[in-house]
Amino acid sequence: MKSKVPGIIAIVIALGLIATGIIVKRTLNMPQYLIIFHTLGGLLLVTGISLLFLSRQGKE
């Protein structure tokens, strides 16, 4: 993959998941959803960052 778009999309979705977990925890007072959303968001964030590095290495 020589494009940065998949990595950027993954990072944006990951940040959205993390923010959703924080909002759900504060409004509904359900900390278990914070753990779920943060876990999914963290995994997707790592995936997005690794996709960005892979796309950068493909150009060299």
N, CA, C and O atoms as CSV, one atom per row, in Angstrom:
chain,resi,resn,atom,element,x,y,z
A,1,MET,N,N,0.842,-1.179,0.000
A,1,MET,CA,C,0.000,0.000,0.000
A,1,MET,C,C,0.884,1.238,0.000
A,1,MET,O,O,1.694,1.439,0.905
A,2,LYS,N,N,0.722,2.048,-1.004
A,2,LYS,CA,C,1.550,3.244,-1.091
A,2,LYS,C,C,0.783,4.500,-0.689
A,2,LYS,O,O,1.314,5.607,-0.780
A,3,SER,N,N,-0.442,4.338,-0.252
A,3,SER,CA,C,-1.251,5.495,0.107
A,3,SER,C,C,-1.322,5.631,1.629
A,3,SER,O,O,-1.302,4.639,2.358
A,4,LYS,N,N,-1.403,6.871,2.088
A,4,LYS,CA,C,-1.520,7.124,3.528
A,4,LYS,C,C,-2.973,7.132,3.988
A,4,LYS,O,O,-3.243,7.190,5.187
A,5,VAL,N,N,-3.908,7.074,3.044
A,5,VAL,CA,C,-5.323,7.231,3.389
A,5,VAL,C,C,-5.822,6.150,4.355
A,5,VAL,O,O,-6.500,6.500,5.321
A,6,PRO,N,N,-5.527,4.849,4.152
A,6,PRO,CA,C,-6.040,3.858,5.118
A,6,PRO,C,C,-5.532,4.081,6.539
A,6,PRO,O,O,-6.279,3.884,7.497
A,7,GLY,N,N,-4.283,4.485,6.686
A,7,GLY,CA,C,-3.745,4.750,8.020
A,7,GLY,C,C,-4.412,5.935,8.682
A,7,GLY,O,O,-4.715,5.901,9.875
A,8,ILE,N,N,-4.643,6.987,7.907
A,8,ILE,CA,C,-5.288,8.184,8.458
A,8,ILE,C,C,-6.730,7.882,8.844
A,8,ILE,O,O,-7.200,8.331,9.889
A,9,ILE,N,N,-7.439,7.119,8.002
A,9,ILE,CA,C,-8.823,6.748,8.314
A,9,ILE,C,C,-8.873,5.904,9.585
A,9,ILE,O,O,-9.748,6.107,10.426
A,10,ALA,N,N,-7.944,4.962,9.734
A,10,ALA,CA,C,-7.912,4.118,10.931
A,10,ALA,C,C,-7.647,4.947,12.181
A,10,ALA,O,O,-8.247,4.693,13.225
A,11,ILE,N,N,-6.763,5.927,12.093
A,11,ILE,CA,C,-6.462,6.775,13.251
A,11,ILE,C,C,-7.669,7.629,13.625
A,11,ILE,O,O,-7.966,7.791,14.809
A,12,VAL,N,N,-8.366,8.177,12.636
A,12,VAL,CA,C,-9.546,9.006,12.914
A,12,VAL,C,C,-10.646,8.174,13.563
A,12,VAL,O,O,-11.271,8.617,14.527
A,13,ILE,N,N,-10.887,6.969,13.043
A,13,ILE,CA,C,-11.912,6.103,13.632
A,13,ILE,C,C,-11.516,5.698,15.052
A,13,ILE,O,O,-12.368,5.619,15.937
A,14,ALA,N,N,-10.223,5.441,15.268
A,14,ALA,CA,C,-9.751,5.066,16.607
A,14,ALA,C,C,-9.972,6.192,17.604
A,14,ALA,O,O,-10.434,5.953,18.720
A,15,LEU,N,N,-9.647,7.410,17.213
A,15,LEU,CA,C,-9.868,8.548,18.113
A,15,LEU,C,C,-11.357,8.747,18.381
A,15,LEU,O,O,-11.746,9.129,19.484
A,16,GLY,N,N,-12.188,8.487,17.373
A,16,GLY,CA,C,-13.638,8.556,17.563
A,16,GLY,C,C,-14.130,7.511,18.553
A,16,GLY,O,O,-14.994,7.798,19.382
A,17,LEU,N,N,-13.582,6.295,18.471
A,17,LEU,CA,C,-13.967,5.243,19.416
A,17,LEU,C,C,-13.559,5.601,20.841
A,17,LEU,O,O,-14.324,5.391,21.782
A,18,ILE,N,N,-12.362,6.137,20.998
A,18,ILE,CA,C,-11.900,6.514,22.336
A,18,ILE,C,C,-12.769,7.637,22.899
A,18,ILE,O,O,-13.142,7.607,24.072
A,19,ALA,N,N,-13.093,8.626,22.067
A,19,ALA,CA,C,-13.956,9.723,22.522
A,19,ALA,C,C,-15.354,9.217,22.855
A,19,ALA,O,O,-15.963,9.675,23.822
A,20,THR,N,N,-15.870,8.273,22.062
A,20,THR,CA,C,-17.188,7.706,22.339
A,20,THR,C,C,-17.193,6.989,23.684
A,20,THR,O,O,-18.159,7.093,24.441
A,21,GLY,N,N,-16.124,6.266,23.982
A,21,GLY,CA,C,-16.037,5.592,25.276
A,21,GLY,C,C,-16.058,6.569,26.434
A,21,GLY,O,O,-16.705,6.317,27.451
A,22,ILE,N,N,-15.353,7.686,26.287
A,22,ILE,CA,C,-15.339,8.695,27.353
A,22,ILE,C,C,-16.720,9.322,27.517
A,22,ILE,O,O,-17.180,9.527,28.641
A,23,ILE,N,N,-17.382,9.625,26.401
A,23,ILE,CA,C,-18.718,10.235,26.466
A,23,ILE,C,C,-19.722,9.284,27.100
A,23,ILE,O,O,-20.522,9.695,27.940
A,24,VAL,N,N,-19.686,8.000,26.699
A,24,VAL,CA,C,-20.620,7.017,27.262
A,24,VAL,C,C,-20.376,6.849,28.757
A,24,VAL,O,O,-21.327,6.732,29.530
A,25,LYS,N,N,-19.116,6.834,29.168
A,25,LYS,CA,C,-18.816,6.684,30.598
A,25,LYS,C,C,-19.344,7.868,31.396
A,25,LYS,O,O,-19.900,7.692,32.480
A,26,ARG,N,N,-19.172,9.065,30.865
A,26,ARG,CA,C,-19.601,10.253,31.622
A,26,ARG,C,C,-21.118,10.413,31.636
A,26,ARG,O,O,-21.684,10.811,32.655
A,27,THR,N,N,-21.785,10.110,30.520
A,27,THR,CA,C,-23.226,10.340,30.464
A,27,THR,C,C,-24.022,9.194,31.081
A,27,THR,O,O,-24.982,9.431,31.814
A,28,LEU,N,N,-23.630,7.951,30.791
A,28,LEU,CA,C,-24.402,6.806,31.272
A,28,LEU,C,C,-23.811,6.170,32.526
A,28,LEU,O,O,-24.425,5.286,33.123
A,29,ASN,N,N,-22.620,6.617,32.926
A,29,ASN,CA,C,-21.933,6.090,34.107
A,29,ASN,C,C,-21.749,4.573,34.011
A,29,ASN,O,O,-22.043,3.834,34.951
A,30,MET,N,N,-21.250,4.128,32.841
A,30,MET,CA,C,-20.995,2.702,32.612
A,30,MET,C,C,-19.523,2.517,32.252
A,30,MET,O,O,-19.166,2.610,31.077
A,31,PRO,N,N,-18.670,2.260,33.228
A,31,PRO,CA,C,-17.228,2.178,32.936
A,31,PRO,C,C,-16.830,0.980,32.083
A,31,PRO,O,O,-15.754,0.988,31.487
A,32,GLN,N,N,-17.683,-0.064,32.010
A,32,GLN,CA,C,-17.305,-1.219,31.196
A,32,GLN,C,C,-17.247,-0.848,29.715
A,32,GLN,O,O,-16.449,-1.420,28.972
A,33,TYR,N,N,-18.073,0.092,29.277
A,33,TYR,CA,C,-18.013,0.527,27.884
A,33,TYR,C,C,-16.754,1.340,27.612
A,33,TYR,O,O,-16.237,1.324,26.495
A,34,LEU,N,N,-16.259,2.046,28.615
A,34,LEU,CA,C,-15.000,2.782,28.463
A,34,LEU,C,C,-13.865,1.812,28.163
A,34,LEU,O,O,-13.023,2.079,27.306
A,35,ILE,N,N,-13.846,0.686,28.872
A,35,ILE,CA,C,-12.798,-0.315,28.645
A,35,ILE,C,C,-12.922,-0.905,27.247
A,35,ILE,O,O,-11.916,-1.074,26.558
A,36,ILE,N,N,-14.138,-1.218,26.823
A,36,ILE,CA,C,-14.349,-1.818,25.497
A,36,ILE,C,C,-13.938,-0.846,24.399
A,36,ILE,O,O,-13.186,-1.212,23.495
A,37,PHE,N,N,-14.426,0.386,24.472
A,37,PHE,CA,C,-14.125,1.362,23.419
A,37,PHE,C,C,-12.646,1.739,23.415
A,37,PHE,O,O,-12.067,1.943,22.348
A,38,HIS,N,N,-12.030,1.834,24.589
A,38,HIS,CA,C,-10.607,2.166,24.638
A,38,HIS,C,C,-9.755,1.029,24.097
A,38,HIS,O,O,-8.740,1.271,23.444
A,39,THR,N,N,-10.156,-0.209,24.362
A,39,THR,CA,C,-9.406,-1.346,23.828
A,39,THR,C,C,-9.488,-1.377,22.311
A,39,THR,O,O,-8.470,-1.506,21.632
A,40,LEU,N,N,-10.703,-1.257,21.777
A,40,LEU,CA,C,-10.868,-1.258,20.319
A,40,LEU,C,C,-10.176,-0.056,19.687
A,40,LEU,O,O,-9.518,-0.185,18.655
A,41,GLY,N,N,-10.325,1.104,20.304
A,41,GLY,CA,C,-9.685,2.303,19.777
A,41,GLY,C,C,-8.173,2.216,19.818
A,41,GLY,O,O,-7.499,2.655,18.885
A,42,GLY,N,N,-7.633,1.655,20.888
A,42,GLY,CA,C,-6.184,1.505,20.991
A,42,GLY,C,C,-5.625,0.553,19.949
A,42,GLY,O,O,-4.584,0.823,19.350
A,43,LEU,N,N,-6.313,-0.559,19.731
A,43,LEU,CA,C,-5.865,-1.504,18.702
A,43,LEU,C,C,-5.921,-0.875,17.319
A,43,LEU,O,O,-5.009,-1.050,16.511
A,44,LEU,N,N,-6.991,-0.145,17.050
A,44,LEU,CA,C,-7.123,0.500,15.743
A,44,LEU,C,C,-6.104,1.624,15.584
A,44,LEU,O,O,-5.615,1.861,14.479
A,45,LEU,N,N,-5.781,2.311,16.664
A,45,LEU,CA,C,-4.769,3.371,16.608
A,45,LEU,C,C,-3.394,2.795,16.266
A,45,LEU,O,O,-2.665,3.359,15.451
A,46,VAL,N,N,-3.050,1.681,16.886
A,46,VAL,CA,C,-1.774,1.027,16.575
A,46,VAL,C,C,-1.764,0.549,15.127
A,46,VAL,O,O,-0.749,0.659,14.439
A,47,THR,N,N,-2.896,0.018,14.666
A,47,THR,CA,C,-2.990,-0.425,13.270
A,47,THR,C,C,-2.813,0.743,12.313
A,47,THR,O,O,-2.102,0.625,11.316
A,48,GLY,N,N,-3.454,1.872,12.608
A,48,GLY,CA,C,-3.334,3.044,11.740
A,48,GLY,C,C,-1.921,3.588,11.687
A,48,GLY,O,O,-1.435,3.968,10.622
A,49,ILE,N,N,-1.258,3.625,12.841
A,49,ILE,CA,C,0.123,4.121,12.864
A,49,ILE,C,C,1.040,3.182,12.090
A,49,ILE,O,O,1.927,3.634,11.366
A,50,SER,N,N,0.828,1.876,12.242
A,50,SER,CA,C,1.671,0.936,11.494
A,50,SER,C,C,1.395,1.019,10.002
A,50,SER,O,O,2.313,0.848,9.200
A,51,LEU,N,N,0.148,1.279,9.607
A,51,LEU,CA,C,-0.152,1.469,8.183
A,51,LEU,C,C,0.545,2.709,7.639
A,51,LEU,O,O,1.023,2.707,6.504
A,52,LEU,N,N,0.605,3.768,8.443
A,52,LEU,CA,C,1.322,4.965,8.000
A,52,LEU,C,C,2.811,4.686,7.812
A,52,LEU,O,O,3.416,5.150,6.845
A,53,PHE,N,N,3.402,3.928,8.738
A,53,PHE,CA,C,4.823,3.599,8.595
A,53,PHE,C,C,5.063,2.698,7.397
A,53,PHE,O,O,6.065,2.849,6.698
A,54,LEU,N,N,4.149,1.755,7.151
A,54,LEU,CA,C,4.303,0.878,5.990
A,54,LEU,C,C,4.193,1.659,4.692
A,54,LEU,O,O,4.919,1.388,3.735
A,55,SER,N,N,3.280,2.634,4.657
A,55,SER,CA,C,3.141,3.428,3.429
A,55,SER,C,C,4.362,4.314,3.226
A,55,SER,O,O,4.750,4.584,2.089
A,56,ARG,N,N,4.970,4.767,4.317
A,56,ARG,CA,C,6.171,5.595,4.194
A,56,ARG,C,C,7.360,4.760,3.716
A,56,ARG,O,O,8.170,5.237,2.921
A,57,GLN,N,N,7.467,3.534,4.188
A,57,GLN,CA,C,8.562,2.671,3.766
A,57,GLN,C,C,8.402,2.246,2.313
A,57,GLN,O,O,9.393,2.000,1.625
A,58,GLY,N,N,7.162,2.156,1.842
A,58,GLY,CA,C,6.932,1.761,0.453
A,58,GLY,C,C,7.399,2.804,-0.539
A,58,GLY,O,O,7.700,2.474,-1.686
A,59,LYS,N,N,7.464,4.063,-0.116
A,59,LYS,CA,C,7.882,5.138,-1.024
A,59,LYS,C,C,9.391,5.234,-1.153
A,59,LYS,O,O,9.895,5.787,-2.130
A,60,GLU,N,N,10.117,4.705,-0.182
A,60,GLU,CA,C,11.587,4.819,-0.214
A,60,GLU,C,C,12.200,3.803,-1.149
A,60,GLU,O,O,13.422,3.758,-1.296
